[in-house]
Amino acid sequence: MRTHYCGELNSSHEGQEVVLCGWVHRRRDHGGVIFIDLRDRDGLVQVVLDPDRAEVFARAEQARSEYVLKLTGRVRPRPAGTVNPDLPTGEIEVLGLDLEILNASETPPIQLDEHGADASEELRLRYRYLDLRRPEMQARLRTRSQVTRAMRSFLDAQGFLDIETPILTKSTPEGARDYLVPSRTHPGEFFALPQSPQLFKQLLMMSGMDRYYQIARCFRDEDLRADRQPEFTQLDIEVSFMTEDELMGIMETMIRALFRDVQGVELPDPFPRLTYAESMRRFGSDRPDLRVPLELIDVGDLMAGVDFKVFAEPAQDPEGRVVALRLPRGGELSRKEIDGYTQFVGIYGAKGLAYIKVNAWAEKGREGLQSPILKFLPDSAVDAIMTRTEAVDGDLIFFGADKTTVVNESMGALRVRLGQDRGLLAEGWHPVWVVDFPMFERDAVNQRWVALHHPFTAPKEEQLELLESDPGACLSRAYDMVLNGTEIGGGSIRIHRDAVQRQVFKLLAISDEQAEDRFGFLLKALRFGCPPHGGIAFGLDRLVMLMTGASSIRDVMAFPKTQSAACLLTDAPSAVDETQLKELALRIRLRA
């Protein structure tokens, strides 16, 4: 029906007769001459229709916003002074020779220009097919397509095989609730939608596939937020006979190639690496945003003997931590702003936010400091704090003191918030690998060990004996890729020996009977010559969100769910009729 896309026309097409199809983006009547901005997937072009062609002009007068048109016209340069340098087609226009209205449109409930994002998200999701017409949304989905194409191209060239894994599978615990699917042919039994292809990709390694990848759909019934959805997409990868360093090297090369091809950006080579312990110590997070130059500084040893319980008690507690966070030029903050940050850290469980303003330390020493906590601190502690934080006049020092988890979460979040609010973020992309994660963490409520990643992650070979003697000190062979404070990929070398897997299950309070019931097929496969293997999964939605500057993964998905896991477009989930329930041997029983 058409010869060109609207957005591809330029001065090289001058004099050519073209046929275009698209939507009316804008229509303007200027004293008897009608201008229509015609829009399709590739962009906009200005169409001029004059009254010399009465029949064509009459049809143009009928056209309104979002009418679907087929237009035949001749490309010509725009008159002097009317060139639009902000538009790729801004040097030319199309003189309309013929016009056909393919379909009319009601007035859209949302604007489809640059103001479309001002509509409520509820309205945008309800009329998603209109929202997706907006150039901003189309650009994001185009970038997503470019990303998946680049990933496939790279992995194909590296000898990876694209293999699909089942969507209907067995329910296994992986950290979130499963979405369950009742079986008609096996009444009272259920399939589960996969939270990830984890077990199947390990089985593929046991099948000799060696290098696998899949752009996989995953499902988790969990509480949602900006970077979570009940169904999401990940680039899933597994390899055999590779060390973590070899696998990380290939993945690093892939991400560098991806940013070079799609964004025109060169990422560092190699990516820096941080151990989990160092990342938590310096940044309070295992996904540090390296754009922020601020760091947490331990001062617990300076506070253990002070006459100030807020600092002294966590300093003396093996599970406590006391840190300082120096904010350059933070002395400019008002009391109201400091109170705002105090409320902010309270979200993460912090009971308060102590501070010292450094007004004139160089000249007046202690007298040049301002803080309600100074009366509790001896000169030796104050001197040591100033030396260790390297604070100078005009700075402000914040303090966090509590259980280590509370301090890390609250002060880590404050570090990022201050970086954003104070304009301290460095430009560009700052990737980092985080490695040497603990194998386990302690569930204080149930008094048992839980896997920090998942129960199939291998421990460091040289620390196998710690599984018996000191599980809390055992490190795993896991690794996460973090970009600008967002984890975009995570993986590990897997357990490939049956005895070690059973030992880990035992530590996680999974009995032999439970292990056989949930993972019997995997345990059996481990006994038939399982190769050493490992893998990684990249969150495709998160990655595209970062690359396009979107604030939510919902903005890089064609048809996402709301934060209550509902689809406003199709009104799903919805009730089903009694006949369907009977076929599945189900009866609805609502919660009281």
C-alpha positions in Angstrom: 0.0 0.0 0.0 2.9 2.4 0.5 6.3 3.1 -1.0 8.0 4.7 2.0 7.7 5.2 5.8 7.0 8.8 6.8 10.1 9.1 8.9 12.5 7.9 6.3 11.9 10.8 3.8 14.6 13.4 3.4 16.1 15.8 0.8 17.4 12.8 -1.3 13.7 12.0 -2.1 13.0 15.5 -3.6 10.9 15.3 -6.8 9.8 11.7 -6.1 6.2 10.6 -6.0 5.6 8.6 -2.8 2.7 6.7 -1.2 2.4 7.0 2.6 0.2 5.4 5.2 -0.3 6.6 8.8 -2.2 8.5 11.4 -3.0 12.2 11.6 -0.8 13.5 14.3 -1.8 17.1 13.8 -4.0 19.0 11.3 -3.7 22.7 10.8 -5.8 24.9 8.5 -3.8 28.0 7.5 -5.9 30.3 5.4 -7.1 27.8 2.8 -4.0 25.5 2.9 -4.2 22.4 5.1 -1.1 21.0 6.8 -1.2 17.5 8.2 1.6 15.9 10.2 1.4 12.3 9.1 2.8 9.8 11.6 3.8 6.2 11.4 6.3 3.9 13.2 9.3 5.7 11.7 8.3 9.3 12.4 6.5 12.3 11.1 6.4 14.2 7.8 4.5 17.4 6.9 1.9 17.0 4.2 0.6 20.1 2.4 -2.9 20.0 0.7 -4.1 23.0 -1.3 -7.5 23.8 -2.7 -6.4 23.4 -6.3 -7.3 19.7 -6.0 -10.9 20.2 -4.7 -11.8 16.6 -4.1 -8.5 15.8 -2.3 -8.8 19.1 -0.3 -12.4 18.2 0.8 -11.3 14.8 2.2 -8.4 16.6 4.0 -11.0 18.9 5.6 -12.7 15.8 7.0 -9.5 14.4 8.6 -9.1 14.7 12.3 -6.6 13.5 14.9 -5.8 9.8 14.6 -7.7 9.3 11.4 -5.9 6.6 9.3 -4.8 8.0 5.9 -3.3 6.8 2.6 -1.6 9.7 0.8 0.0 10.0 -2.5 2.2 13.0 -3.0 5.4 14.6 -4.3 8.4 15.3 -2.1 9.6 18.9 -2.3 11.9 21.2 -0.2 10.2 23.3 2.4 10.0 27.1 1.6 12.9 29.2 3.0 12.5 30.0 6.6 10.2 27.0 7.4 12.8 24.3 7.8 12.4 22.4 11.1 15.9 21.4 12.3 14.4 19.4 15.2 12.6 17.0 12.9 14.5 14.4 10.8 12.1 15.1 7.9 12.3 18.9 8.6 13.9 19.9 5.3 11.1 18.6 3.1 7.4 18.3 2.9 5.0 16.3 0.7 2.5 18.0 -1.6 -0.7 15.9 -1.5 -1.9 14.6 -4.9 -4.4 12.1 -3.6 -5.8 11.2 -0.2 -7.9 8.3 1.0 -9.4 8.1 4.5 -8.8 4.4 5.5 -10.5 4.8 8.9 -12.0 7.4 11.1 -11.2 7.8 14.8 -13.1 9.0 17.8 -11.4 11.6 19.9 -8.6 9.7 21.8 -8.9 9.8 25.6 -5.2 10.5 25.9 -2.9 12.9 23.9 -0.6 11.1 21.5 2.0 13.9 21.3 4.7 14.9 23.8 2.0 15.6 26.4 0.7 12.0 26.4 3.0 11.1 29.3 1.0 13.6 31.5 -2.0 11.2 31.4 -2.5 9.0 34.4 -0.8 5.6 34.2 -4.2 4.0 34.8 -5.6 5.7 31.7 -2.5 4.9 29.6 -2.7 1.2 30.6 -6.4 1.0 29.9 -5.9 2.4 26.4 -2.4 0.8 25.9 -2.9 0.5 22.1 -3.2 4.3 21.9 -0.3 4.9 24.4 1.9 2.7 22.2 1.3 5.0 19.3 3.2 7.7 21.0 6.7 8.2 19.5 8.3 7.9 22.9 6.8 4.5 23.6 7.6 3.3 20.1 11.2 4.4 20.5 11.5 2.3 23.7 10.1 -0.8 22.1 12.3 -0.3 19.1 15.3 -0.1 21.5 14.1 -3.3 23.1 14.0 -5.0 19.8 17.5 -3.8 19.0 18.8 -5.1 22.3 17.4 -8.6 21.8 18.7 -8.7 18.3 22.2 -7.7 19.4 22.1 -10.3 22.2 21.1 -13.1 19.9 23.7 -12.1 17.3 26.5 -12.1 19.9 25.5 -15.4 21.5 25.0 -17.1 18.2 28.4 -16.1 17.1 29.8 -17.5 20.4 28.4 -20.9 19.7 25.4 -20.7 22.1 22.2 -22.7 21.2 18.8 -21.0 21.6 16.7 -23.7 23.3 13.2 -23.3 24.8 12.2 -24.8 28.1 8.7 -25.6 29.4 6.2 -23.1 30.6 4.1 -25.7 32.4 6.3 -27.3 35.0 6.6 -28.5 38.6 6.1 -26.2 41.5 9.5 -25.8 43.2 10.5 -23.2 45.9 12.6 -20.5 44.4 12.0 -17.5 46.7 8.6 -16.3 45.5 5.1 -17.7 45.2 4.4 -19.8 42.1 1.6 -19.1 39.7 -0.3 -22.4 39.7 -2.2 -23.9 36.8 -4.8 -26.6 37.6 -4.6 -29.7 35.5 -7.9 -31.0 33.9 -6.4 -34.4 33.1 -5.0 -34.8 36.6 -7.7 -33.6 38.9 -6.5 -32.0 42.1 -2.9 -31.6 40.7 -1.2 -28.4 39.4 1.4 -27.2 37.1 3.4 -24.1 38.0 4.5 -21.3 35.7 8.4 -21.1 35.9 9.9 -18.5 38.1 13.0 -19.0 35.9 14.3 -21.8 33.7 16.9 -22.6 36.4 16.5 -26.4 36.7 15.8 -27.0 33.1 18.9 -25.1 32.0 21.0 -27.2 34.4 19.5 -30.3 32.9 20.5 -29.1 29.5 24.1 -29.0 30.7 23.7 -32.5 31.9 22.4 -33.3 28.4 25.6 -32.2 26.8 24.3 -28.9 25.3 27.4 -27.1 26.6 26.2 -23.5 25.8 22.6 -22.5 26.1 20.6 -19.3 25.9 17.0 -18.3 25.8 15.1 -15.0 26.0 12.7 -16.5 28.5 9.4 -15.5 30.0 9.3 -15.9 33.8 6.5 -15.7 36.3 6.5 -14.7 40.0 3.6 -14.0 42.3 5.2 -11.4 44.4 4.5 -7.8 45.6 5.2 -5.5 42.8 7.1 -2.2 42.4 8.6 -0.1 39.6 11.1 -2.8 38.5 8.9 -5.9 39.1 6.1 -7.5 37.2 4.3 -10.8 37.6 5.6 -11.8 34.2 8.9 -10.6 33.0 11.6 -11.4 30.5 15.2 -12.5 31.1 18.1 -13.4 28.9 18.9 -16.8 30.4 22.4 -18.4 29.9 24.1 -21.6 31.0 27.5 -23.1 30.1 29.6 -26.1 30.9 33.3 -26.5 31.6 33.9 -22.8 32.3 35.1 -21.0 35.4 33.3 -18.0 36.7 36.1 -15.7 35.4 35.7 -17.2 31.9 31.9 -16.8 31.9 32.0 -13.3 33.4 34.5 -12.3 30.6 32.1 -13.4 27.9 29.2 -11.7 29.5 31.1 -8.5 30.0 32.1 -8.5 26.3 28.5 -9.0 25.3 27.3 -6.0 27.4 30.0 -3.8 26.0 29.1 -4.9 22.4 25.4 -4.2 23.2 26.0 -0.7 24.4 28.3 0.0 21.5 25.9 -1.2 18.9 22.6 0.1 20.4 23.7 3.2 22.3 27.0 4.1 20.6 28.7 4.1 24.0 32.0 2.5 25.1 31.9 0.8 28.6 35.0 0.2 30.7 37.2 -2.7 29.8 37.4 -4.6 32.1 34.5 -3.9 34.5 35.7 -3.2 38.0 35.0 -5.9 40.6 34.0 -5.6 44.3 33.6 -8.4 46.8 30.2 -8.5 48.6 31.9 -7.6 51.9 33.7 -4.6 50.4 30.5 -3.4 48.6 28.5 -3.6 51.8 31.3 -1.9 53.9 31.8 1.0 51.5 28.3 1.5 50.0 25.9 -0.4 52.3 24.5 -2.2 49.3 25.3 -5.2 47.1 24.2 -3.2 44.0 26.3 0.0 44.5 25.8 3.0 42.3 29.3 4.0 41.5 28.2 7.3 40.0 27.9 8.5 43.6 31.3 9.5 45.1 30.2 9.2 48.7 31.2 6.3 50.9 30.3 4.9 54.3 33.2 5.0 56.8 33.3 2.7 59.8 33.7 4.6 63.1 32.5 1.9 65.5 36.0 1.5 67.1 36.0 5.2 67.9 32.6 5.0 69.6 32.8 1.9 71.7 33.8 3.8 74.9 31.9 7.1 74.5 29.2 8.1 77.0 26.5 8.0 74.3 24.4 4.8 74.1 23.1 5.6 70.6 26.7 5.1 69.4 28.2 2.9 72.1 25.7 0.1 72.2 25.8 -0.8 68.4 29.6 -0.2 68.5 29.9 -3.0 71.1 27.3 -5.3 69.5 28.8 -8.0 67.2 25.8 -7.5 65.0 25.9 -3.7 65.2 27.6 -1.0 63.1 28.4 2.7 63.4 29.3 4.6 60.2 29.9 8.2 59.1 29.0 9.6 55.7 30.7 12.9 54.7 28.7 15.2 52.5 30.9 17.8 50.7 29.4 21.3 51.1 26.7 19.7 53.2 26.9 22.6 55.7 24.6 24.4 53.3 21.7 22.1 54.3 19.0 23.7 56.4 17.5 22.1 59.5 14.4 21.4 57.5 16.4 19.5 54.9 18.2 17.5 57.6 14.8 16.7 59.2 13.7 15.5 55.7 16.6 13.1 55.4 15.9 11.9 59.0 12.4 10.9 57.9 13.9 9.3 54.8 16.2 6.9 56.7 13.3 6.1 59.0 11.7 4.3 56.0 14.5 1.8 56.3 14.2 1.3 60.1 16.7 3.9 61.3 15.7 5.5 64.6 17.4 8.8 63.9 20.1 10.6 61.9 22.9 12.2 63.9 25.1 14.8 62.2 28.0 17.2 62.7 28.2 20.4 60.6 31.8 21.5 60.0 31.7 25.3 60.0 35.2 26.3 60.9 37.3 23.3 62.0 40.5 24.5 60.4 40.4 27.8 62.5 38.5 26.9 65.6 38.8 23.2 66.0 36.0 21.7 68.1 34.4 25.1 68.6 34.0 25.3 64.8 31.7 22.3 64.8 27.9 22.4 65.2 25.9 19.4 66.5 23.6 18.3 69.3 25.8 15.2 69.8 29.1 16.9 70.4 28.5 17.2 74.1 28.6 13.4 74.3 31.9 12.9 72.4 35.4 13.4 73.9 38.0 15.4 72.0 39.9 12.3 71.0 36.8 10.8 69.3 36.0 14.1 67.5 39.6 14.5 66.3 39.6 10.9 65.1 36.3 11.3 63.2 37.5 14.4 61.5 40.7 12.7 60.5 39.1 9.5 59.3 36.4 11.2 57.2 38.8 13.8 55.9 36.1 16.4 56.5 36.8 20.1 55.7 35.1 23.3 56.4 31.7 23.5 54.8 31.1 19.7 55.0 28.5 17.8 57.0 29.0 14.4 58.5 25.9 12.1 58.9 26.0 9.1 61.3 24.2 5.8 61.3 24.2 3.5 64.3 22.1 0.4 64.8 22.1 -3.3 63.7 24.3 -3.7 60.7 21.4 -4.5 58.4 19.5 -1.3 59.4 22.6 0.8 59.0 23.5 -0.6 55.6 20.0 -0.2 54.2 19.3 3.2 55.6 22.8 4.8 55.1 23.2 3.1 51.7 19.9 4.6 50.6 20.8 8.0 52.0 24.1 7.9 50.1 22.3 7.5 46.8 19.6 10.1 47.7 22.2 12.7 48.7 24.1 12.0 45.4 20.9 12.7 43.4 19.7 15.7 45.4 23.1 17.4 45.6 24.0 16.9 41.9 26.9 14.6 42.7 26.1 11.8 40.1 28.9 11.3 37.6 27.9 11.2 34.0 27.7 8.0 31.9 27.5 4.3 32.7 29.3 2.7 35.6 29.2 -1.1 35.6 30.6 -3.3 38.4 30.8 -7.0 39.2 29.9 -7.9 42.8 31.5 -11.3 43.7 32.2 -13.6 46.7 28.7 -13.5 48.2 28.0 -15.5 51.3 26.4 -18.9 50.6 23.8 -18.5 53.4 22.1 -15.9 55.6 20.5 -16.5 58.9 16.7 -16.3 59.1 16.3 -14.8 62.6 12.6 -15.5 62.8 12.7 -19.2 62.0 16.3 -19.7 63.3 17.6 -21.4 60.2 19.9 -20.9 57.2 18.5 -19.7 53.9 20.3 -19.5 50.5 21.4 -16.0 49.7 20.9 -16.7 46.0 19.3 -20.1 45.4 20.0 -23.6 46.7 21.8 -24.7 43.6 24.7 -22.2 43.9 28.1 -23.8 44.5 30.3 -23.0 47.4 33.9 -22.0 47.0 35.8 -25.3 46.4 38.4 -24.5 49.1 35.6 -23.9 51.6 33.6 -27.1 51.3 34.4 -28.1 54.8 32.8 -24.9 56.1 29.4 -26.4 55.1 29.8 -28.5 58.2 31.9 -26.4 60.5 30.8 -22.8 59.9 28.1 -22.3 57.2 27.9 -18.5 57.9 31.5 -18.1 56.8 31.2 -20.0 53.6 31.3 -18.0 50.4 29.6 -18.9 47.1 30.7 -18.8 43.5 28.0 -16.2 42.7 28.4 -13.0 40.8 26.1 -10.1 40.0 26.5 -7.4 37.3 25.4 -4.0 38.5 24.9 -0.9 36.4 24.4 2.6 37.9 23.0 1.0 41.1 20.7 -1.5 39.4 21.4 -5.2 39.3 21.0 -6.2 35.6 22.3 -9.7 35.8 23.1 -12.4 38.4 24.3 -15.9 38.3 26.7 -18.5 39.8 28.6 -21.7 39.2 26.2 -24.5 40.2 26.6 -27.5 42.4 27.3 -30.4 40.1 27.8 -33.2 42.7 24.9 -35.1 44.3 26.6 -35.3 47.7 27.2 -31.5 47.9 23.7 -30.7 46.7 22.2 -32.9 49.4 24.4 -31.3 52.0 23.2 -27.9 51.1 19.6 -29.1 51.1 20.2 -30.4 54.7 21.6 -27.1 55.8 18.5 -25.4 54.4 16.3 -27.7 56.5 15.1 -29.5 53.3 14.7 -33.1 54.4 15.7 -36.1 52.1 12.0 -36.7 51.6 11.3 -33.1 50.6 14.3 -33.0 48.4 13.2 -36.1 46.5 9.7 -34.8 46.2 10.7 -31.4 44.9 14.0 -32.0 43.2 14.2 -35.8 42.7 14.6 -35.4 38.9 17.6 -33.1 39.4 19.2 -35.2 42.1 18.9 -38.2 39.9 20.5 -36.4 36.9 23.4 -35.3 39.1 24.3 -39.0 39.5 24.8 -39.6 35.7 28.0 -37.7 34.9 26.9 -34.1 35.5 29.6 -31.6 34.1 30.7 -28.6 36.1 28.5 -25.8 34.9 27.2 -22.3 35.7 25.2 -19.5 34.3 23.7 -16.1 34.5 20.4 -14.3 33.8 20.0 -10.7 32.7 16.8 -8.8 33.4 15.9 -7.7 29.9 13.2 -5.3 31.1 15.5 -3.6 33.7 18.3 -3.3 31.2 16.1 -1.7 28.5 14.6 0.6 31.2 18.0 1.9 32.0 19.1 2.3 28.4 16.0 4.3 27.5 15.8 6.4 30.6 12.4 5.1 31.6 11.4 5.3 35.2 9.6 1.9 35.3 9.9 -1.4 33.5 6.2 -1.0 32.6 7.3 1.7 30.1 9.4 -0.8 28.2 6.8 -3.6 28.1 4.1 -3.6 25.4 1.3 -4.8 27.7 2.3 -4.7 31.4 0.3 -5.3 34.5 -0.5 -2.7 37.2 1.2 -2.8 40.6 -1.8 -4.9 41.8 -1.0 -7.4 39.0 -4.0 -6.6 36.9 -4.4 -5.9 33.2 -6.6 -2.8 32.8 -6.7 -3.3 29.0 -8.3 -6.8 29.1 -9.7 -6.7 32.6 -7.6 -9.7 33.7 -7.7 -11.5 36.0 -11.4 -12.3 35.7 -13.9 -14.8 36.9 -14.5 -18.0 34.9 -17.8 -19.8 34.5 -18.9 -22.8 36.5 -18.4 -25.2 33.6 -14.7 -24.4 33.4 -14.3 -24.9 37.2 -16.1 -28.3 37.1 -13.8 -29.5 34.3 -10.9 -28.7 36.6 -12.5 -30.2 39.7 -12.3 -26.8 41.4 -14.6 -24.9 43.6 -14.2 -21.2 44.6 -13.8 -20.6 48.3 -13.3 -16.9 49.1 -11.2 -15.9 52.1 -13.3 -14.8 55.1 
